């Protein structure tokens, strides 16, 4: 068995830009299947078809940073009160 990845344009229900599948070795697969998974250091990996590599999704990083900022502001407000 091997793991393959189907890159997506939008996040799936798990919040990922790809779906992971287990397939039997030697099974021929169609176009759009990636055989190399995203780097484990990427927080929000998304496949860039023009570069042929997994990249960090900038929009997801921005949303994450906004959420973290709001959380830190709320904690700071509690400490100041």
KASUL-V730984 format. One record per pair of residues at least 24 apart in sequence whose C-alpha atoms are under 10 Angstrom apart, sorted by sequence separation. I is the first residue (numbers start at 1). GAP is how many residues later the second one is. If there is no record, write none. Layout:
BEGIN
i	gap
I	GAP
I	GAP
END
This chain:
BEGIN
i	gap
1	24
2	24
8	24
1	25
2	25
4	25
6	25
7	25
1	26
6	26
7	26
5	27
6	27
7	27
16	27
17	27
18	27
5	28
6	28
16	28
17	28
18	28
4	29
5	29
6	29
15	29
16	29
17	29
18	29
4	30
5	30
7	30
16	30
17	30
3	31
4	31
5	31
6	31
3	32
4	32
5	32
2	33
3	33
4	33
5	33
11	33
3	34
11	35
10	36
9	37
7	38
8	38
9	38
7	39
8	39
9	39
7	40
17	40
6	41
7	41
5	42
7	42
15	45
7	47
11	49
END
